[in-house]
């Protein structure tokens, strides 16, 4: 019986959108790219989010504190997800 199916989406099915998302979030919310990258790529929260230890809402709420911005979690999540495009 199959119990687990694992997908590698980033760079396989989707383009590597994290770099584009870093630039998009930086521009849209006026946060330095380095600070955006530091949180979404290198923080404990980023790891916890990717492995399911925290929810998307927790991740984005903590990001807003780290970046010192006021935005809706849904706006940040959309900015990130919009940067991933399927590889044809």
PyMOL Python script that loads the backbone (N, CA, C, O; Angstrom):
from pymol import cmd

cmd.read_pdbstr("""\
ATOM      1  N   UNK A   1       0.828  -1.166   0.000  1.00  0.00           N
ATOM      2  CA  UNK A   1       0.000   0.000   0.000  1.00  0.00           C
ATOM      3  C   UNK A   1       0.886   1.248   0.000  1.00  0.00           C
ATOM      4  O   UNK A   1       1.842   1.340   0.769  1.00  0.00           O
ATOM      5  N   UNK A   2       0.557   2.208  -0.871  1.00  0.00           N
ATOM      6  CA  UNK A   2       1.295   3.471  -0.922  1.00  0.00           C
ATOM      7  C   UNK A   2       0.843   4.323   0.260  1.00  0.00           C
ATOM      8  O   UNK A   2      -0.351   4.551   0.453  1.00  0.00           O
ATOM      9  N   UNK A   3       1.807   4.786   1.043  1.00  0.00           N
ATOM     10  CA  UNK A   3       1.482   5.606   2.214  1.00  0.00           C
ATOM     11  C   UNK A   3       1.882   7.060   2.032  1.00  0.00           C
ATOM     12  O   UNK A   3       1.304   7.950   2.655  1.00  0.00           O
ATOM     13  N   UNK A   4       2.863   7.300   1.184  1.00  0.00           N
ATOM     14  CA  UNK A   4       3.367   8.661   1.016  1.00  0.00           C
ATOM     15  C   UNK A   4       3.715   8.912  -0.443  1.00  0.00           C
ATOM     16  O   UNK A   4       4.296   8.063  -1.119  1.00  0.00           O
ATOM     17  N   UNK A   5       3.351  10.077  -0.901  1.00  0.00           N
ATOM     18  CA  UNK A   5       3.771  10.532  -2.227  1.00  0.00           C
ATOM     19  C   UNK A   5       4.486  11.855  -2.015  1.00  0.00           C
ATOM     20  O   UNK A   5       3.953  12.758  -1.370  1.00  0.00           O
ATOM     21  N   UNK A   6       5.689  11.970  -2.554  1.00  0.00           N
ATOM     22  CA  UNK A   6       6.495  13.175  -2.375  1.00  0.00           C
ATOM     23  C   UNK A   6       6.712  13.816  -3.737  1.00  0.00           C
ATOM     24  O   UNK A   6       7.065  13.143  -4.705  1.00  0.00           O
ATOM     25  N   UNK A   7       6.497  15.121  -3.799  1.00  0.00           N
ATOM     26  CA  UNK A   7       6.705  15.872  -5.024  1.00  0.00           C
ATOM     27  C   UNK A   7       7.806  16.891  -4.819  1.00  0.00           C
ATOM     28  O   UNK A   7       7.874  17.535  -3.773  1.00  0.00           O
ATOM     29  N   UNK A   8       8.655  17.039  -5.798  1.00  0.00           N
ATOM     30  CA  UNK A   8       9.639  18.117  -5.815  1.00  0.00           C
ATOM     31  C   UNK A   8       9.148  19.109  -6.847  1.00  0.00           C
ATOM     32  O   UNK A   8       9.326  18.896  -8.046  1.00  0.00           O
ATOM     33  N   UNK A   9       8.535  20.190  -6.400  1.00  0.00           N
ATOM     34  CA  UNK A   9       7.921  21.133  -7.321  1.00  0.00           C
ATOM     35  C   UNK A   9       8.871  22.238  -7.752  1.00  0.00           C
ATOM     36  O   UNK A   9       8.916  22.586  -8.932  1.00  0.00           O
ATOM     37  N   UNK A  10       9.627  22.792  -6.819  1.00  0.00           N
ATOM     38  CA  UNK A  10      10.500  23.929  -7.117  1.00  0.00           C
ATOM     39  C   UNK A  10      11.651  23.551  -8.030  1.00  0.00           C
ATOM     40  O   UNK A  10      12.509  22.747  -7.666  1.00  0.00           O
ATOM     41  N   UNK A  11      11.663  24.140  -9.225  1.00  0.00           N
ATOM     42  CA  UNK A  11      12.730  23.859 -10.178  1.00  0.00           C
ATOM     43  C   UNK A  11      12.485  22.604 -10.998  1.00  0.00           C
ATOM     44  O   UNK A  11      13.249  22.309 -11.917  1.00  0.00           O
ATOM     45  N   UNK A  12      11.425  21.857 -10.677  1.00  0.00           N
ATOM     46  CA  UNK A  12      11.094  20.652 -11.424  1.00  0.00           C
ATOM     47  C   UNK A  12       9.791  20.888 -12.190  1.00  0.00           C
ATOM     48  O   UNK A  12       9.776  20.866 -13.421  1.00  0.00           O
ATOM     49  N   UNK A  13       8.714  21.110 -11.467  1.00  0.00           N
ATOM     50  CA  UNK A  13       7.440  21.430 -12.113  1.00  0.00           C
ATOM     51  C   UNK A  13       7.275  22.939 -12.270  1.00  0.00           C
ATOM     52  O   UNK A  13       6.787  23.422 -13.292  1.00  0.00           O
ATOM     53  N   UNK A  14       7.690  23.671 -11.240  1.00  0.00           N
ATOM     54  CA  UNK A  14       7.613  25.128 -11.274  1.00  0.00           C
ATOM     55  C   UNK A  14       9.003  25.724 -11.417  1.00  0.00           C
ATOM     56  O   UNK A  14      10.001  25.119 -11.025  1.00  0.00           O
ATOM     57  N   UNK A  15       9.048  26.931 -11.992  1.00  0.00           N
ATOM     58  CA  UNK A  15      10.302  27.666 -12.030  1.00  0.00           C
ATOM     59  C   UNK A  15      10.726  27.974 -10.598  1.00  0.00           C
ATOM     60  O   UNK A  15       9.912  27.897  -9.678  1.00  0.00           O
ATOM     61  N   UNK A  16      11.963  28.313 -10.412  1.00  0.00           N
ATOM     62  CA  UNK A  16      12.489  28.693  -9.094  1.00  0.00           C
ATOM     63  C   UNK A  16      11.950  30.094  -8.793  1.00  0.00           C
ATOM     64  O   UNK A  16      12.553  31.093  -9.186  1.00  0.00           O
ATOM     65  N   UNK A  17      10.836  30.159  -8.110  1.00  0.00           N
ATOM     66  CA  UNK A  17      10.165  31.434  -7.889  1.00  0.00           C
ATOM     67  C   UNK A  17      10.623  32.213  -6.685  1.00  0.00           C
ATOM     68  O   UNK A  17      10.258  33.380  -6.546  1.00  0.00           O
ATOM     69  N   UNK A  18      11.411  31.615  -5.803  1.00  0.00           N
ATOM     70  CA  UNK A  18      11.802  32.310  -4.578  1.00  0.00           C
ATOM     71  C   UNK A  18      12.593  33.572  -4.879  1.00  0.00           C
ATOM     72  O   UNK A  18      12.389  34.596  -4.227  1.00  0.00           O
ATOM     73  N   UNK A  19      13.479  33.517  -5.843  1.00  0.00           N
ATOM     74  CA  UNK A  19      14.253  34.715  -6.201  1.00  0.00           C
ATOM     75  C   UNK A  19      13.344  35.831  -6.705  1.00  0.00           C
ATOM     76  O   UNK A  19      13.478  36.993  -6.321  1.00  0.00           O
ATOM     77  N   UNK A  20      12.414  35.441  -7.579  1.00  0.00           N
ATOM     78  CA  UNK A  20      11.461  36.438  -8.097  1.00  0.00           C
ATOM     79  C   UNK A  20      10.553  36.946  -6.987  1.00  0.00           C
ATOM     80  O   UNK A  20      10.229  38.133  -6.943  1.00  0.00           O
ATOM     81  N   UNK A  21      10.142  36.061  -6.095  1.00  0.00           N
ATOM     82  CA  UNK A  21       9.274  36.464  -4.980  1.00  0.00           C
ATOM     83  C   UNK A  21       9.990  37.440  -4.065  1.00  0.00           C
ATOM     84  O   UNK A  21       9.384  38.389  -3.566  1.00  0.00           O
ATOM     85  N   UNK A  22      11.278  37.213  -3.841  1.00  0.00           N
ATOM     86  CA  UNK A  22      12.072  38.127  -3.013  1.00  0.00           C
ATOM     87  C   UNK A  22      12.037  39.528  -3.600  1.00  0.00           C
ATOM     88  O   UNK A  22      11.817  40.506  -2.885  1.00  0.00           O
ATOM     89  N   UNK A  23      12.254  39.620  -4.894  1.00  0.00           N
ATOM     90  CA  UNK A  23      12.236  40.927  -5.571  1.00  0.00           C
ATOM     91  C   UNK A  23      10.840  41.549  -5.540  1.00  0.00           C
ATOM     92  O   UNK A  23      10.696  42.748  -5.299  1.00  0.00           O
ATOM     93  N   UNK A  24       9.821  40.740  -5.782  1.00  0.00           N
ATOM     94  CA  UNK A  24       8.444  41.247  -5.822  1.00  0.00           C
ATOM     95  C   UNK A  24       7.996  41.756  -4.454  1.00  0.00           C
ATOM     96  O   UNK A  24       7.418  42.839  -4.351  1.00  0.00           O
ATOM     97  N   UNK A  25       8.258  40.984  -3.412  1.00  0.00           N
ATOM     98  CA  UNK A  25       7.869  41.389  -2.056  1.00  0.00           C
ATOM     99  C   UNK A  25       8.646  42.631  -1.646  1.00  0.00           C
ATOM    100  O   UNK A  25       8.089  43.548  -1.042  1.00  0.00           O
ATOM    101  N   UNK A  26       9.927  42.659  -1.973  1.00  0.00           N
ATOM    102  CA  UNK A  26      10.761  43.816  -1.663  1.00  0.00           C
ATOM    103  C   UNK A  26      10.183  45.078  -2.300  1.00  0.00           C
ATOM    104  O   UNK A  26      10.040  46.105  -1.636  1.00  0.00           O
ATOM    105  N   UNK A  27       9.857  44.999  -3.569  1.00  0.00           N
ATOM    106  CA  UNK A  27       9.341  46.164  -4.291  1.00  0.00           C
ATOM    107  C   UNK A  27       7.952  46.568  -3.804  1.00  0.00           C
ATOM    108  O   UNK A  27       7.687  47.751  -3.587  1.00  0.00           O
ATOM    109  N   UNK A  28       7.081  45.602  -3.634  1.00  0.00           N
ATOM    110  CA  UNK A  28       5.684  45.907  -3.287  1.00  0.00           C
ATOM    111  C   UNK A  28       5.521  46.420  -1.860  1.00  0.00           C
ATOM    112  O   UNK A  28       4.668  47.267  -1.595  1.00  0.00           O
ATOM    113  N   UNK A  29       6.339  45.907  -0.940  1.00  0.00           N
ATOM    114  CA  UNK A  29       6.163  46.252   0.466  1.00  0.00           C
ATOM    115  C   UNK A  29       7.311  47.087   1.033  1.00  0.00           C
ATOM    116  O   UNK A  29       7.386  47.319   2.239  1.00  0.00           O
ATOM    117  N   UNK A  30       8.204  47.536   0.145  1.00  0.00           N
ATOM    118  CA  UNK A  30       9.303  48.428   0.523  1.00  0.00           C
ATOM    119  C   UNK A  30      10.180  47.849   1.651  1.00  0.00           C
ATOM    120  O   UNK A  30      10.437  48.497   2.666  1.00  0.00           O
ATOM    121  N   UNK A  31      10.620  46.616   1.429  1.00  0.00           N
ATOM    122  CA  UNK A  31      11.514  45.925   2.368  1.00  0.00           C
ATOM    123  C   UNK A  31      12.783  45.596   1.586  1.00  0.00           C
ATOM    124  O   UNK A  31      12.685  45.113   0.458  1.00  0.00           O
ATOM    125  N   UNK A  32      13.965  45.837   2.141  1.00  0.00           N
ATOM    126  CA  UNK A  32      15.188  45.491   1.413  1.00  0.00           C
ATOM    127  C   UNK A  32      15.213  44.008   1.006  1.00  0.00           C
ATOM    128  O   UNK A  32      14.847  43.129   1.786  1.00  0.00           O
ATOM    129  N   UNK A  33      15.651  43.756  -0.230  1.00  0.00           N
ATOM    130  CA  UNK A  33      15.696  42.378  -0.737  1.00  0.00           C
ATOM    131  C   UNK A  33      16.441  41.434   0.202  1.00  0.00           C
ATOM    132  O   UNK A  33      16.016  40.299   0.422  1.00  0.00           O
ATOM    133  N   UNK A  34      17.535  41.904   0.744  1.00  0.00           N
ATOM    134  CA  UNK A  34      18.336  41.057   1.634  1.00  0.00           C
ATOM    135  C   UNK A  34      17.514  40.615   2.850  1.00  0.00           C
ATOM    136  O   UNK A  34      17.620  39.475   3.304  1.00  0.00           O
ATOM    137  N   UNK A  35      16.701  41.529   3.362  1.00  0.00           N
ATOM    138  CA  UNK A  35      15.885  41.209   4.537  1.00  0.00           C
ATOM    139  C   UNK A  35      14.745  40.250   4.164  1.00  0.00           C
ATOM    140  O   UNK A  35      14.394  39.370   4.950  1.00  0.00           O
ATOM    141  N   UNK A  36      14.176  40.418   2.980  1.00  0.00           N
ATOM    142  CA  UNK A  36      13.140  39.489   2.511  1.00  0.00           C
ATOM    143  C   UNK A  36      13.744  38.103   2.361  1.00  0.00           C
ATOM    144  O   UNK A  36      13.187  37.120   2.851  1.00  0.00           O
ATOM    145  N   UNK A  37      14.871  38.025   1.691  1.00  0.00           N
ATOM    146  CA  UNK A  37      15.557  36.750   1.466  1.00  0.00           C
ATOM    147  C   UNK A  37      15.932  36.080   2.779  1.00  0.00           C
ATOM    148  O   UNK A  37      15.772  34.870   2.938  1.00  0.00           O
ATOM    149  N   UNK A  38      16.428  36.872   3.713  1.00  0.00           N
ATOM    150  CA  UNK A  38      16.842  36.337   5.009  1.00  0.00           C
ATOM    151  C   UNK A  38      15.683  35.600   5.674  1.00  0.00           C
ATOM    152  O   UNK A  38      15.880  34.541   6.270  1.00  0.00           O
ATOM    153  N   UNK A  39      14.477  36.156   5.575  1.00  0.00           N
ATOM    154  CA  UNK A  39      13.344  35.515   6.247  1.00  0.00           C
ATOM    155  C   UNK A  39      12.779  34.348   5.438  1.00  0.00           C
ATOM    156  O   UNK A  39      12.587  33.261   5.983  1.00  0.00           O
ATOM    157  N   UNK A  40      12.509  34.554   4.147  1.00  0.00           N
ATOM    158  CA  UNK A  40      11.813  33.496   3.410  1.00  0.00           C
ATOM    159  C   UNK A  40      12.724  32.339   2.998  1.00  0.00           C
ATOM    160  O   UNK A  40      12.238  31.274   2.617  1.00  0.00           O
ATOM    161  N   UNK A  41      14.024  32.538   3.071  1.00  0.00           N
ATOM    162  CA  UNK A  41      14.931  31.464   2.665  1.00  0.00           C
ATOM    163  C   UNK A  41      15.775  30.885   3.795  1.00  0.00           C
ATOM    164  O   UNK A  41      16.121  29.704   3.770  1.00  0.00           O
ATOM    165  N   UNK A  42      16.104  31.703   4.777  1.00  0.00           N
ATOM    166  CA  UNK A  42      17.124  31.271   5.730  1.00  0.00           C
ATOM    167  C   UNK A  42      16.675  31.229   7.189  1.00  0.00           C
ATOM    168  O   UNK A  42      17.460  30.856   8.061  1.00  0.00           O
ATOM    169  N   UNK A  43      15.446  31.598   7.463  1.00  0.00           N
ATOM    170  CA  UNK A  43      15.002  31.657   8.857  1.00  0.00           C
ATOM    171  C   UNK A  43      14.493  30.299   9.349  1.00  0.00           C
ATOM    172  O   UNK A  43      14.167  29.416   8.556  1.00  0.00           O
ATOM    173  N   UNK A  44      14.435  30.156  10.659  1.00  0.00           N
ATOM    174  CA  UNK A  44      13.846  28.967  11.266  1.00  0.00           C
ATOM    175  C   UNK A  44      12.381  28.862  10.863  1.00  0.00           C
ATOM    176  O   UNK A  44      11.871  27.765  10.633  1.00  0.00           O
ATOM    177  N   UNK A  45      11.708  30.007  10.779  1.00  0.00           N
ATOM    178  CA  UNK A  45      10.304  30.018  10.374  1.00  0.00           C
ATOM    179  C   UNK A  45      10.123  29.460   8.962  1.00  0.00           C
ATOM    180  O   UNK A  45       9.158  28.745   8.694  1.00  0.00           O
ATOM    181  N   UNK A  46      11.044  29.784   8.070  1.00  0.00           N
ATOM    182  CA  UNK A  46      10.962  29.274   6.696  1.00  0.00           C
ATOM    183  C   UNK A  46      11.057  27.749   6.694  1.00  0.00           C
ATOM    184  O   UNK A  46      10.293  27.073   6.004  1.00  0.00           O
ATOM    185  N   UNK A  47      11.982  27.225   7.456  1.00  0.00           N
ATOM    186  CA  UNK A  47      12.125  25.773   7.555  1.00  0.00           C
ATOM    187  C   UNK A  47      10.883  25.161   8.181  1.00  0.00           C
ATOM    188  O   UNK A  47      10.345  24.177   7.675  1.00  0.00           O
ATOM    189  N   UNK A  48      10.431  25.744   9.281  1.00  0.00           N
ATOM    190  CA  UNK A  48       9.247  25.219   9.970  1.00  0.00           C
ATOM    191  C   UNK A  48       8.018  25.230   9.064  1.00  0.00           C
ATOM    192  O   UNK A  48       7.214  24.298   9.090  1.00  0.00           O
ATOM    193  N   UNK A  49       7.876  26.283   8.267  1.00  0.00           N
ATOM    194  CA  UNK A  49       6.743  26.378   7.339  1.00  0.00           C
ATOM    195  C   UNK A  49       6.835  25.306   6.259  1.00  0.00           C
ATOM    196  O   UNK A  49       5.842  24.652   5.943  1.00  0.00           O
ATOM    197  N   UNK A  50       7.998  25.132   5.706  1.00  0.00           N
ATOM    198  CA  UNK A  50       8.165  24.161   4.612  1.00  0.00           C
ATOM    199  C   UNK A  50       7.957  22.720   5.057  1.00  0.00           C
ATOM    200  O   UNK A  50       7.553  21.879   4.254  1.00  0.00           O
ATOM    201  N   UNK A  51       8.226  22.424   6.320  1.00  0.00           N
ATOM    202  CA  UNK A  51       8.035  21.046   6.788  1.00  0.00           C
ATOM    203  C   UNK A  51       6.725  20.869   7.557  1.00  0.00           C
ATOM    204  O   UNK A  51       6.462  19.800   8.109  1.00  0.00           O
ATOM    205  N   UNK A  52       5.907  21.922   7.590  1.00  0.00           N
ATOM    206  CA  UNK A  52       4.585  21.811   8.185  1.00  0.00           C
ATOM    207  C   UNK A  52       4.489  22.003   9.680  1.00  0.00           C
ATOM    208  O   UNK A  52       3.470  21.668  10.284  1.00  0.00           O
ATOM    209  N   UNK A  53       5.543  22.540  10.293  1.00  0.00           N
ATOM    210  CA  UNK A  53       5.504  22.787  11.741  1.00  0.00           C
ATOM    211  C   UNK A  53       4.698  24.033  12.100  1.00  0.00           C
ATOM    212  O   UNK A  53       4.164  24.130  13.205  1.00  0.00           O
ATOM    213  N   UNK A  54       4.608  24.984  11.174  1.00  0.00           N
ATOM    214  CA  UNK A  54       3.780  26.170  11.380  1.00  0.00           C
ATOM    215  C   UNK A  54       2.902  26.368  10.142  1.00  0.00           C
ATOM    216  O   UNK A  54       3.229  25.910   9.047  1.00  0.00           O
ATOM    217  N   UNK A  55       1.791  27.055  10.343  1.00  0.00           N
ATOM    218  CA  UNK A  55       0.861  27.309   9.241  1.00  0.00           C
ATOM    219  C   UNK A  55       1.336  28.495   8.406  1.00  0.00           C
ATOM    220  O   UNK A  55       2.241  29.234   8.793  1.00  0.00           O
ATOM    221  N   UNK A  56       0.700  28.651   7.255  1.00  0.00           N
ATOM    222  CA  UNK A  56       0.997  29.806   6.400  1.00  0.00           C
ATOM    223  C   UNK A  56       0.699  31.098   7.149  1.00  0.00           C
ATOM    224  O   UNK A  56       1.478  32.048   7.073  1.00  0.00           O
ATOM    225  N   UNK A  57      -0.409  31.147   7.867  1.00  0.00           N
ATOM    226  CA  UNK A  57      -0.740  32.364   8.619  1.00  0.00           C
ATOM    227  C   UNK A  57       0.322  32.687   9.665  1.00  0.00           C
ATOM    228  O   UNK A  57       0.687  33.849   9.838  1.00  0.00           O
ATOM    229  N   UNK A  58       0.817  31.675  10.356  1.00  0.00           N
ATOM    230  CA  UNK A  58       1.887  31.908  11.340  1.00  0.00           C
ATOM    231  C   UNK A  58       3.148  32.423  10.646  1.00  0.00           C
ATOM    232  O   UNK A  58       3.792  33.358  11.122  1.00  0.00           O
ATOM    233  N   UNK A  59       3.489  31.805   9.524  1.00  0.00           N
ATOM    234  CA  UNK A  59       4.682  32.211   8.782  1.00  0.00           C
ATOM    235  C   UNK A  59       4.584  33.673   8.360  1.00  0.00           C
ATOM    236  O   UNK A  59       5.501  34.455   8.614  1.00  0.00           O
ATOM    237  N   UNK A  60       3.478  34.046   7.718  1.00  0.00           N
ATOM    238  CA  UNK A  60       3.345  35.414   7.224  1.00  0.00           C
ATOM    239  C   UNK A  60       3.198  36.418   8.361  1.00  0.00           C
ATOM    240  O   UNK A  60       3.673  37.548   8.245  1.00  0.00           O
ATOM    241  N   UNK A  61       2.560  36.037   9.438  1.00  0.00           N
ATOM    242  CA  UNK A  61       2.456  36.936  10.598  1.00  0.00           C
ATOM    243  C   UNK A  61       3.842  37.239  11.169  1.00  0.00           C
ATOM    244  O   UNK A  61       4.136  38.378  11.531  1.00  0.00           O
ATOM    245  N   UNK A  62       4.675  36.226  11.244  1.00  0.00           N
ATOM    246  CA  UNK A  62       6.042  36.426  11.743  1.00  0.00           C
ATOM    247  C   UNK A  62       6.883  37.221  10.749  1.00  0.00           C
ATOM    248  O   UNK A  62       7.729  38.023  11.144  1.00  0.00           O
ATOM    249  N   UNK A  63       6.645  36.995   9.454  1.00  0.00           N
ATOM    250  CA  UNK A  63       7.362  37.758   8.422  1.00  0.00           C
ATOM    251  C   UNK A  63       7.051  39.241   8.565  1.00  0.00           C
ATOM    252  O   UNK A  63       7.951  40.077   8.492  1.00  0.00           O
ATOM    253  N   UNK A  64       5.783  39.567   8.767  1.00  0.00           N
ATOM    254  CA  UNK A  64       5.397  40.975   8.902  1.00  0.00           C
ATOM    255  C   UNK A  64       6.079  41.631  10.096  1.00  0.00           C
ATOM    256  O   UNK A  64       6.465  42.798  10.027  1.00  0.00           O
ATOM    257  N   UNK A  65       6.227  40.901  11.169  1.00  0.00           N
ATOM    258  CA  UNK A  65       6.941  41.435  12.342  1.00  0.00           C
ATOM    259  C   UNK A  65       8.406  41.642  11.992  1.00  0.00           C
ATOM    260  O   UNK A  65       8.970  42.695  12.290  1.00  0.00           O
ATOM    261  N   UNK A  66       9.029  40.648  11.361  1.00  0.00           N
ATOM    262  CA  UNK A  66      10.443  40.723  10.991  1.00  0.00           C
ATOM    263  C   UNK A  66      10.711  41.884  10.044  1.00  0.00           C
ATOM    264  O   UNK A  66      11.715  42.585  10.171  1.00  0.00           O
ATOM    265  N   UNK A  67       9.791  42.080   9.081  1.00  0.00           N
ATOM    266  CA  UNK A  67       9.951  43.138   8.083  1.00  0.00           C
ATOM    267  C   UNK A  67       9.379  44.475   8.532  1.00  0.00           C
ATOM    268  O   UNK A  67       9.571  45.496   7.872  1.00  0.00           O
ATOM    269  N   UNK A  68       8.669  44.461   9.671  1.00  0.00           N
ATOM    270  CA  UNK A  68       8.042  45.675  10.204  1.00  0.00           C
ATOM    271  C   UNK A  68       7.116  46.334   9.168  1.00  0.00           C
ATOM    272  O   UNK A  68       7.250  47.512   8.839  1.00  0.00           O
ATOM    273  N   UNK A  69       6.177  45.524   8.673  1.00  0.00           N
ATOM    274  CA  UNK A  69       5.220  46.036   7.683  1.00  0.00           C
ATOM    275  C   UNK A  69       3.800  45.704   8.123  1.00  0.00           C
ATOM    276  O   UNK A  69       3.575  44.820   8.949  1.00  0.00           O
ATOM    277  N   UNK A  70       2.868  46.421   7.559  1.00  0.00           N
ATOM    278  CA  UNK A  70       1.449  46.132   7.741  1.00  0.00           C
ATOM    279  C   UNK A  70       0.916  45.683   6.384  1.00  0.00           C
ATOM    280  O   UNK A  70       0.914  46.450   5.421  1.00  0.00           O
ATOM    281  N   UNK A  71       0.476  44.461   6.323  1.00  0.00           N
ATOM    282  CA  UNK A  71      -0.086  43.895   5.090  1.00  0.00           C
ATOM    283  C   UNK A  71      -0.953  42.717   5.502  1.00  0.00           C
ATOM    284  O   UNK A  71      -0.835  42.194   6.610  1.00  0.00           O
ATOM    285  N   UNK A  72      -1.813  42.318   4.604  1.00  0.00           N
ATOM    286  CA  UNK A  72      -2.598  41.116   4.863  1.00  0.00           C
ATOM    287  C   UNK A  72      -1.738  39.899   4.532  1.00  0.00           C
ATOM    288  O   UNK A  72      -0.958  39.909   3.580  1.00  0.00           O
ATOM    289  N   UNK A  73      -1.898  38.863   5.332  1.00  0.00           N
ATOM    290  CA  UNK A  73      -1.163  37.626   5.053  1.00  0.00           C
ATOM    291  C   UNK A  73      -1.461  37.146   3.641  1.00  0.00           C
ATOM    292  O   UNK A  73      -0.568  36.664   2.944  1.00  0.00           O
ATOM    293  N   UNK A  74      -2.698  37.274   3.224  1.00  0.00           N
ATOM    294  CA  UNK A  74      -3.085  36.814   1.884  1.00  0.00           C
ATOM    295  C   UNK A  74      -2.367  37.590   0.780  1.00  0.00           C
ATOM    296  O   UNK A  74      -2.080  37.031  -0.278  1.00  0.00           O
ATOM    297  N   UNK A  75      -2.075  38.872   1.015  1.00  0.00           N
ATOM    298  CA  UNK A  75      -1.338  39.667   0.019  1.00  0.00           C
ATOM    299  C   UNK A  75       0.097  39.163  -0.128  1.00  0.00           C
ATOM    300  O   UNK A  75       0.618  39.052  -1.238  1.00  0.00           O
ATOM    301  N   UNK A  76       0.721  38.864   0.996  1.00  0.00           N
ATOM    302  CA  UNK A  76       2.099  38.358   0.958  1.00  0.00           C
ATOM    303  C   UNK A  76       2.155  36.980   0.304  1.00  0.00           C
ATOM    304  O   UNK A  76       3.026  36.705  -0.522  1.00  0.00           O
ATOM    305  N   UNK A  77       1.229  36.137   0.679  1.00  0.00           N
ATOM    306  CA  UNK A  77       1.199  34.789   0.110  1.00  0.00           C
ATOM    307  C   UNK A  77       0.961  34.849  -1.404  1.00  0.00           C
ATOM    308  O   UNK A  77       1.599  34.117  -2.160  1.00  0.00           O
ATOM    309  N   UNK A  78       0.056  35.707  -1.840  1.00  0.00           N
ATOM    310  CA  UNK A  78      -0.224  35.859  -3.272  1.00  0.00           C
ATOM    311  C   UNK A  78       1.010  36.376  -4.005  1.00  0.00           C
ATOM    312  O   UNK A  78       1.337  35.892  -5.089  1.00  0.00           O
ATOM    313  N   UNK A  79       1.699  37.361  -3.416  1.00  0.00           N
ATOM    314  CA  UNK A  79       2.914  37.898  -4.038  1.00  0.00           C
ATOM    315  C   UNK A  79       3.945  36.788  -4.238  1.00  0.00           C
ATOM    316  O   UNK A  79       4.616  36.739  -5.270  1.00  0.00           O
ATOM    317  N   UNK A  80       4.071  35.901  -3.255  1.00  0.00           N
ATOM    318  CA  UNK A  80       5.015  34.796  -3.356  1.00  0.00           C
ATOM    319  C   UNK A  80       4.553  33.784  -4.412  1.00  0.00           C
ATOM    320  O   UNK A  80       5.318  33.431  -5.310  1.00  0.00           O
ATOM    321  N   UNK A  81       3.325  33.328  -4.307  1.00  0.00           N
ATOM    322  CA  UNK A  81       2.832  32.285  -5.208  1.00  0.00           C
ATOM    323  C   UNK A  81       2.768  32.740  -6.660  1.00  0.00           C
ATOM    324  O   UNK A  81       2.959  31.935  -7.572  1.00  0.00           O
ATOM    325  N   UNK A  82       2.504  34.014  -6.879  1.00  0.00           N
ATOM    326  CA  UNK A  82       2.428  34.532  -8.253  1.00  0.00           C
ATOM    327  C   UNK A  82       3.767  34.482  -8.981  1.00  0.00           C
ATOM    328  O   UNK A  82       3.811  34.615 -10.204  1.00  0.00           O
ATOM    329  N   UNK A  83       4.849  34.293  -8.249  1.00  0.00           N
ATOM    330  CA  UNK A  83       6.180  34.275  -8.860  1.00  0.00           C
ATOM    331  C   UNK A  83       6.586  32.884  -9.353  1.00  0.00           C
ATOM    332  O   UNK A  83       7.629  32.737  -9.991  1.00  0.00           O
ATOM    333  N   UNK A  84       5.788  31.881  -9.069  1.00  0.00           N
ATOM    334  CA  UNK A  84       6.069  30.517  -9.530  1.00  0.00           C
ATOM    335  C   UNK A  84       5.268  30.249 -10.793  1.00  0.00           C
ATOM    336  O   UNK A  84       4.050  30.421 -10.814  1.00  0.00           O
ATOM    337  N   UNK A  85       5.957  29.828 -11.845  1.00  0.00           N
ATOM    338  CA  UNK A  85       5.315  29.534 -13.120  1.00  0.00           C
ATOM    339  C   UNK A  85       5.624  28.085 -13.512  1.00  0.00           C
ATOM    340  O   UNK A  85       6.747  27.615 -13.329  1.00  0.00           O
ATOM    341  N   UNK A  86       4.629  27.384 -14.048  1.00  0.00           N
ATOM    342  CA  UNK A  86       4.901  25.995 -14.493  1.00  0.00           C
ATOM    343  C   UNK A  86       5.964  25.987 -15.600  1.00  0.00           C
ATOM    344  O   UNK A  86       5.978  26.861 -16.466  1.00  0.00           O
ATOM    345  N   UNK A  87       6.832  25.005 -15.558  1.00  0.00           N
ATOM    346  CA  UNK A  87       7.830  24.812 -16.605  1.00  0.00           C
ATOM    347  C   UNK A  87       7.154  24.018 -17.714  1.00  0.00           C
ATOM    348  O   UNK A  87       6.591  22.950 -17.475  1.00  0.00           O
ATOM    349  N   UNK A  88       7.217  24.545 -18.913  1.00  0.00           N
ATOM    350  CA  UNK A  88       6.538  23.862 -20.038  1.00  0.00           C
ATOM    351  C   UNK A  88       7.331  22.690 -20.545  1.00  0.00           C
ATOM    352  O   UNK A  88       6.905  22.014 -21.481  1.00  0.00           O
TER     353      UNK A  88
END
""", "prot")
cmd.dss("prot")
cmd.show_as("cartoon", "prot")
cmd.util.cbc("prot")
cmd.orient("prot")
